[in-house]
Amino acid sequence: MPKTLEVVCRDQECALDMFELHYTYDMPDGTGVEAFSCPYCGSADSLEEIHV
């Protein structure tokens, strides 16, 4: 089963709570939250992976 990455945006101005990234089997190993930006505010520096 492909990996699911749960992410939160820590930007104080952003209204997005959290979201999930559902990888395909073609996603390169080692791809993490640093490869993405917030779909709401566009910030790449404020994303943080949630470990549940």
PDB file with one MODEL, atoms N, CA, C and O in Angstrom:
MODEL        1
ATOM      1  N   MET A   1       0.845  -1.177   0.000  1.00  0.00           N
ATOM      2  CA  MET A   1       0.000   0.000   0.000  1.00  0.00           C
ATOM      3  C   MET A   1       0.889   1.240   0.000  1.00  0.00           C
ATOM      4  O   MET A   1       1.858   1.287   0.759  1.00  0.00           O
ATOM      5  N   PRO A   2       0.594   2.241  -0.824  1.00  0.00           N
ATOM      6  CA  PRO A   2       1.410   3.464  -0.849  1.00  0.00           C
ATOM      7  C   PRO A   2       1.348   4.209   0.477  1.00  0.00           C
ATOM      8  O   PRO A   2       0.379   4.110   1.230  1.00  0.00           O
ATOM      9  N   LYS A   3       2.403   4.949   0.730  1.00  0.00           N
ATOM     10  CA  LYS A   3       2.509   5.725   1.964  1.00  0.00           C
ATOM     11  C   LYS A   3       1.511   6.876   1.991  1.00  0.00           C
ATOM     12  O   LYS A   3       1.197   7.461   0.954  1.00  0.00           O
ATOM     13  N   THR A   4       1.018   7.195   3.175  1.00  0.00           N
ATOM     14  CA  THR A   4       0.195   8.382   3.411  1.00  0.00           C
ATOM     15  C   THR A   4       0.969   9.293   4.346  1.00  0.00           C
ATOM     16  O   THR A   4       1.459   8.853   5.387  1.00  0.00           O
ATOM     17  N   LEU A   5       1.080  10.548   3.981  1.00  0.00           N
ATOM     18  CA  LEU A   5       1.800  11.525   4.785  1.00  0.00           C
ATOM     19  C   LEU A   5       0.793  12.540   5.307  1.00  0.00           C
ATOM     20  O   LEU A   5       0.126  13.218   4.525  1.00  0.00           O
ATOM     21  N   GLU A   6       0.683  12.644   6.640  1.00  0.00           N
ATOM     22  CA  GLU A   6      -0.219  13.620   7.249  1.00  0.00           C
ATOM     23  C   GLU A   6       0.582  14.865   7.588  1.00  0.00           C
ATOM     24  O   GLU A   6       1.644  14.787   8.204  1.00  0.00           O
ATOM     25  N   VAL A   7       0.055  16.023   7.175  1.00  0.00           N
ATOM     26  CA  VAL A   7       0.811  17.273   7.242  1.00  0.00           C
ATOM     27  C   VAL A   7      -0.043  18.372   7.872  1.00  0.00           C
ATOM     28  O   VAL A   7      -1.258  18.424   7.682  1.00  0.00           O
ATOM     29  N   VAL A   8       0.621  19.246   8.624  1.00  0.00           N
ATOM     30  CA  VAL A   8      -0.011  20.423   9.194  1.00  0.00           C
ATOM     31  C   VAL A   8       0.768  21.648   8.730  1.00  0.00           C
ATOM     32  O   VAL A   8       1.986  21.584   8.562  1.00  0.00           O
ATOM     33  N   CYS A   9       0.076  22.754   8.524  1.00  0.00           N
ATOM     34  CA  CYS A   9       0.722  24.021   8.186  1.00  0.00           C
ATOM     35  C   CYS A   9       0.805  24.847   9.468  1.00  0.00           C
ATOM     36  O   CYS A   9      -0.216  25.148  10.086  1.00  0.00           O
ATOM     37  N   ARG A  10       2.030  25.211   9.865  1.00  0.00           N
ATOM     38  CA  ARG A  10       2.260  25.954  11.113  1.00  0.00           C
ATOM     39  C   ARG A  10       2.272  27.469  10.920  1.00  0.00           C
ATOM     40  O   ARG A  10       2.520  28.204  11.875  1.00  0.00           O
ATOM     41  N   ASP A  11       2.011  27.946   9.714  1.00  0.00           N
ATOM     42  CA  ASP A  11       1.951  29.390   9.458  1.00  0.00           C
ATOM     43  C   ASP A  11       0.768  29.974  10.227  1.00  0.00           C
ATOM     44  O   ASP A  11      -0.366  29.534  10.041  1.00  0.00           O
ATOM     45  N   GLN A  12       1.018  30.949  11.079  1.00  0.00           N
ATOM     46  CA  GLN A  12      -0.023  31.543  11.925  1.00  0.00           C
ATOM     47  C   GLN A  12      -1.126  32.219  11.116  1.00  0.00           C
ATOM     48  O   GLN A  12      -2.254  32.341  11.593  1.00  0.00           O
ATOM     49  N   GLU A  13      -0.817  32.656   9.908  1.00  0.00           N
ATOM     50  CA  GLU A  13      -1.788  33.332   9.050  1.00  0.00           C
ATOM     51  C   GLU A  13      -2.612  32.359   8.206  1.00  0.00           C
ATOM     52  O   GLU A  13      -3.583  32.768   7.570  1.00  0.00           O
ATOM     53  N   CYS A  14      -2.242  31.093   8.190  1.00  0.00           N
ATOM     54  CA  CYS A  14      -2.914  30.099   7.348  1.00  0.00           C
ATOM     55  C   CYS A  14      -4.103  29.475   8.081  1.00  0.00           C
ATOM     56  O   CYS A  14      -4.005  29.135   9.260  1.00  0.00           O
ATOM     57  N   ALA A  15      -5.206  29.330   7.385  1.00  0.00           N
ATOM     58  CA  ALA A  15      -6.422  28.774   7.983  1.00  0.00           C
ATOM     59  C   ALA A  15      -6.528  27.262   7.799  1.00  0.00           C
ATOM     60  O   ALA A  15      -7.472  26.647   8.296  1.00  0.00           O
ATOM     61  N   LEU A  16      -5.573  26.654   7.090  1.00  0.00           N
ATOM     62  CA  LEU A  16      -5.616  25.212   6.862  1.00  0.00           C
ATOM     63  C   LEU A  16      -5.207  24.470   8.125  1.00  0.00           C
ATOM     64  O   LEU A  16      -4.183  24.785   8.730  1.00  0.00           O
ATOM     65  N   ASP A  17      -5.997  23.493   8.520  1.00  0.00           N
ATOM     66  CA  ASP A  17      -5.705  22.727   9.730  1.00  0.00           C
ATOM     67  C   ASP A  17      -4.684  21.634   9.419  1.00  0.00           C
ATOM     68  O   ASP A  17      -3.541  21.699   9.871  1.00  0.00           O
ATOM     69  N   MET A  18      -5.095  20.640   8.652  1.00  0.00           N
ATOM     70  CA  MET A  18      -4.194  19.556   8.262  1.00  0.00           C
ATOM     71  C   MET A  18      -4.689  18.932   6.978  1.00  0.00           C
ATOM     72  O   MET A  18      -5.841  19.123   6.588  1.00  0.00           O
ATOM     73  N   PHE A  19      -3.812  18.180   6.316  1.00  0.00           N
ATOM     74  CA  PHE A  19      -4.199  17.468   5.108  1.00  0.00           C
ATOM     75  C   PHE A  19      -3.342  16.233   4.959  1.00  0.00           C
ATOM     76  O   PHE A  19      -2.319  16.097   5.630  1.00  0.00           O
ATOM     77  N   GLU A  20      -3.750  15.333   4.085  1.00  0.00           N
ATOM     78  CA  GLU A  20      -3.022  14.096   3.837  1.00  0.00           C
ATOM     79  C   GLU A  20      -2.533  14.054   2.400  1.00  0.00           C
ATOM     80  O   GLU A  20      -3.235  14.463   1.475  1.00  0.00           O
ATOM     81  N   LEU A  21      -1.329  13.556   2.230  1.00  0.00           N
ATOM     82  CA  LEU A  21      -0.769  13.309   0.906  1.00  0.00           C
ATOM     83  C   LEU A  21      -0.754  11.797   0.707  1.00  0.00           C
ATOM     84  O   LEU A  21      -0.169  11.062   1.503  1.00  0.00           O
ATOM     85  N   HIS A  22      -1.389  11.350  -0.340  1.00  0.00           N
ATOM     86  CA  HIS A  22      -1.428   9.924  -0.645  1.00  0.00           C
ATOM     87  C   HIS A  22      -0.486   9.665  -1.811  1.00  0.00           C
ATOM     88  O   HIS A  22      -0.771  10.025  -2.953  1.00  0.00           O
ATOM     89  N   TYR A  23       0.625   9.043  -1.506  1.00  0.00           N
ATOM     90  CA  TYR A  23       1.635   8.763  -2.515  1.00  0.00           C
ATOM     91  C   TYR A  23       1.188   7.654  -3.453  1.00  0.00           C
ATOM     92  O   TYR A  23       0.361   6.818  -3.089  1.00  0.00           O
ATOM     93  N   THR A  24       1.734   7.649  -4.655  1.00  0.00           N
ATOM     94  CA  THR A  24       1.584   6.509  -5.557  1.00  0.00           C
ATOM     95  C   THR A  24       2.821   5.636  -5.390  1.00  0.00           C
ATOM     96  O   THR A  24       3.773   6.016  -4.708  1.00  0.00           O
ATOM     97  N   TYR A  25       2.801   4.494  -6.000  1.00  0.00           N
ATOM     98  CA  TYR A  25       3.954   3.605  -5.920  1.00  0.00           C
ATOM     99  C   TYR A  25       5.159   4.183  -6.649  1.00  0.00           C
ATOM    100  O   TYR A  25       6.280   3.725  -6.427  1.00  0.00           O
ATOM    101  N   ASP A  26       4.962   5.175  -7.511  1.00  0.00           N
ATOM    102  CA  ASP A  26       6.051   5.763  -8.278  1.00  0.00           C
ATOM    103  C   ASP A  26       6.797   6.866  -7.527  1.00  0.00           C
ATOM    104  O   ASP A  26       7.794   7.375  -8.038  1.00  0.00           O
ATOM    105  N   MET A  27       6.348   7.248  -6.338  1.00  0.00           N
ATOM    106  CA  MET A  27       7.005   8.309  -5.581  1.00  0.00           C
ATOM    107  C   MET A  27       8.394   7.834  -5.161  1.00  0.00           C
ATOM    108  O   MET A  27       8.523   6.743  -4.608  1.00  0.00           O
ATOM    109  N   PRO A  28       9.430   8.626  -5.410  1.00  0.00           N
ATOM    110  CA  PRO A  28      10.790   8.219  -5.035  1.00  0.00           C
ATOM    111  C   PRO A  28      10.921   8.002  -3.525  1.00  0.00           C
ATOM    112  O   PRO A  28      10.310   8.720  -2.733  1.00  0.00           O
ATOM    113  N   ASP A  29      11.715   7.016  -3.137  1.00  0.00           N
ATOM    114  CA  ASP A  29      12.002   6.787  -1.717  1.00  0.00           C
ATOM    115  C   ASP A  29      12.620   8.033  -1.125  1.00  0.00           C
ATOM    116  O   ASP A  29      13.394   8.722  -1.790  1.00  0.00           O
ATOM    117  N   GLY A  30      12.292   8.326   0.104  1.00  0.00           N
ATOM    118  CA  GLY A  30      12.855   9.480   0.780  1.00  0.00           C
ATOM    119  C   GLY A  30      12.097  10.776   0.552  1.00  0.00           C
ATOM    120  O   GLY A  30      12.469  11.804   1.120  1.00  0.00           O
ATOM    121  N   THR A  31      11.050  10.763  -0.256  1.00  0.00           N
ATOM    122  CA  THR A  31      10.257  11.970  -0.470  1.00  0.00           C
ATOM    123  C   THR A  31       9.515  12.295   0.819  1.00  0.00           C
ATOM    124  O   THR A  31       8.823  11.445   1.379  1.00  0.00           O
ATOM    125  N   GLY A  32       9.662  13.519   1.280  1.00  0.00           N
ATOM    126  CA  GLY A  32       9.028  13.926   2.525  1.00  0.00           C
ATOM    127  C   GLY A  32       8.332  15.253   2.393  1.00  0.00           C
ATOM    128  O   GLY A  32       8.140  15.764   1.290  1.00  0.00           O
ATOM    129  N   VAL A  33       7.958  15.806   3.517  1.00  0.00           N
ATOM    130  CA  VAL A  33       7.171  17.031   3.569  1.00  0.00           C
ATOM    131  C   VAL A  33       7.914  18.207   2.928  1.00  0.00           C
ATOM    132  O   VAL A  33       7.278  19.139   2.438  1.00  0.00           O
ATOM    133  N   GLU A  34       9.237  18.177   2.926  1.00  0.00           N
ATOM    134  CA  GLU A  34      10.028  19.271   2.352  1.00  0.00           C
ATOM    135  C   GLU A  34       9.860  19.398   0.845  1.00  0.00           C
ATOM    136  O   GLU A  34      10.243  20.417   0.271  1.00  0.00           O
ATOM    137  N   ALA A  35       9.298  18.387   0.194  1.00  0.00           N
ATOM    138  CA  ALA A  35       9.090  18.414  -1.258  1.00  0.00           C
ATOM    139  C   ALA A  35       7.767  19.086  -1.641  1.00  0.00           C
ATOM    140  O   ALA A  35       7.463  19.203  -2.829  1.00  0.00           O
ATOM    141  N   PHE A  36       6.977  19.528  -0.658  1.00  0.00           N
ATOM    142  CA  PHE A  36       5.645  20.055  -0.923  1.00  0.00           C
ATOM    143  C   PHE A  36       5.469  21.454  -0.347  1.00  0.00           C
ATOM    144  O   PHE A  36       6.272  21.902   0.472  1.00  0.00           O
ATOM    145  N   SER A  37       4.425  22.134  -0.776  1.00  0.00           N
ATOM    146  CA  SER A  37       4.052  23.425  -0.206  1.00  0.00           C
ATOM    147  C   SER A  37       2.577  23.363   0.188  1.00  0.00           C
ATOM    148  O   SER A  37       1.831  22.518  -0.307  1.00  0.00           O
ATOM    149  N   CYS A  38       2.168  24.248   1.068  1.00  0.00           N
ATOM    150  CA  CYS A  38       0.790  24.284   1.554  1.00  0.00           C
ATOM    151  C   CYS A  38      -0.162  24.611   0.396  1.00  0.00           C
ATOM    152  O   CYS A  38       0.050  25.597  -0.309  1.00  0.00           O
ATOM    153  N   PRO A  39      -1.194  23.809   0.193  1.00  0.00           N
ATOM    154  CA  PRO A  39      -2.133  24.085  -0.893  1.00  0.00           C
ATOM    155  C   PRO A  39      -3.017  25.303  -0.629  1.00  0.00           C
ATOM    156  O   PRO A  39      -3.688  25.786  -1.541  1.00  0.00           O
ATOM    157  N   TYR A  40      -3.027  25.795   0.580  1.00  0.00           N
ATOM    158  CA  TYR A  40      -3.874  26.940   0.918  1.00  0.00           C
ATOM    159  C   TYR A  40      -3.104  28.261   0.859  1.00  0.00           C
ATOM    160  O   TYR A  40      -3.503  29.185   0.149  1.00  0.00           O
ATOM    161  N   CYS A  41      -1.995  28.346   1.611  1.00  0.00           N
ATOM    162  CA  CYS A  41      -1.259  29.610   1.667  1.00  0.00           C
ATOM    163  C   CYS A  41      -0.019  29.624   0.772  1.00  0.00           C
ATOM    164  O   CYS A  41       0.539  30.689   0.510  1.00  0.00           O
ATOM    165  N   GLY A  42       0.416  28.457   0.300  1.00  0.00           N
ATOM    166  CA  GLY A  42       1.555  28.367  -0.596  1.00  0.00           C
ATOM    167  C   GLY A  42       2.907  28.266   0.086  1.00  0.00           C
ATOM    168  O   GLY A  42       3.924  28.109  -0.591  1.00  0.00           O
ATOM    169  N   SER A  43       2.944  28.350   1.396  1.00  0.00           N
ATOM    170  CA  SER A  43       4.208  28.294   2.131  1.00  0.00           C
ATOM    171  C   SER A  43       4.793  26.884   2.100  1.00  0.00           C
ATOM    172  O   SER A  43       4.074  25.903   2.289  1.00  0.00           O
ATOM    173  N   ALA A  44       6.090  26.792   1.863  1.00  0.00           N
ATOM    174  CA  ALA A  44       6.779  25.505   1.901  1.00  0.00           C
ATOM    175  C   ALA A  44       7.538  25.342   3.215  1.00  0.00           C
ATOM    176  O   ALA A  44       7.803  24.219   3.645  1.00  0.00           O
ATOM    177  N   ASP A  45       7.887  26.451   3.847  1.00  0.00           N
ATOM    178  CA  ASP A  45       8.689  26.411   5.065  1.00  0.00           C
ATOM    179  C   ASP A  45       7.889  26.088   6.319  1.00  0.00           C
ATOM    180  O   ASP A  45       8.474  25.737   7.344  1.00  0.00           O
ATOM    181  N   SER A  46       6.577  26.199   6.262  1.00  0.00           N
ATOM    182  CA  SER A  46       5.768  26.028   7.473  1.00  0.00           C
ATOM    183  C   SER A  46       5.098  24.658   7.563  1.00  0.00           C
ATOM    184  O   SER A  46       4.350  24.404   8.508  1.00  0.00           O
ATOM    185  N   LEU A  47       5.349  23.782   6.608  1.00  0.00           N
ATOM    186  CA  LEU A  47       4.739  22.455   6.671  1.00  0.00           C
ATOM    187  C   LEU A  47       5.508  21.556   7.614  1.00  0.00           C
ATOM    188  O   LEU A  47       6.736  21.606   7.686  1.00  0.00           O
ATOM    189  N   GLU A  48       4.762  20.729   8.339  1.00  0.00           N
ATOM    190  CA  GLU A  48       5.354  19.809   9.291  1.00  0.00           C
ATOM    191  C   GLU A  48       4.595  18.489   9.240  1.00  0.00           C
ATOM    192  O   GLU A  48       3.364  18.477   9.219  1.00  0.00           O
ATOM    193  N   GLU A  49       5.317  17.391   9.221  1.00  0.00           N
ATOM    194  CA  GLU A  49       4.690  16.079   9.216  1.00  0.00           C
ATOM    195  C   GLU A  49       4.108  15.780  10.606  1.00  0.00           C
ATOM    196  O   GLU A  49       4.720  16.086  11.630  1.00  0.00           O
ATOM    197  N   ILE A  50       2.920  15.180  10.616  1.00  0.00           N
ATOM    198  CA  ILE A  50       2.275  14.756  11.854  1.00  0.00           C
ATOM    199  C   ILE A  50       2.538  13.268  12.024  1.00  0.00           C
ATOM    200  O   ILE A  50       2.240  12.475  11.132  1.00  0.00           O
ATOM    201  N   HIS A  51       3.095  12.891  13.167  1.00  0.00           N
ATOM    202  CA  HIS A  51       3.351  11.478  13.461  1.00  0.00           C
ATOM    203  C   HIS A  51       2.263  10.983  14.411  1.00  0.00           C
ATOM    204  O   HIS A  51       2.199  11.393  15.570  1.00  0.00           O
ATOM    205  N   VAL A  52       1.415  10.104  13.905  1.00  0.00           N
ATOM    206  CA  VAL A  52       0.339   9.567  14.756  1.00  0.00           C
ATOM    207  C   VAL A  52       0.586   8.140  15.141  1.00  0.00           C
ATOM    208  O   VAL A  52      -0.222   7.543  15.853  1.00  0.00           O
TER     209      VAL A  52
ENDMDL
END
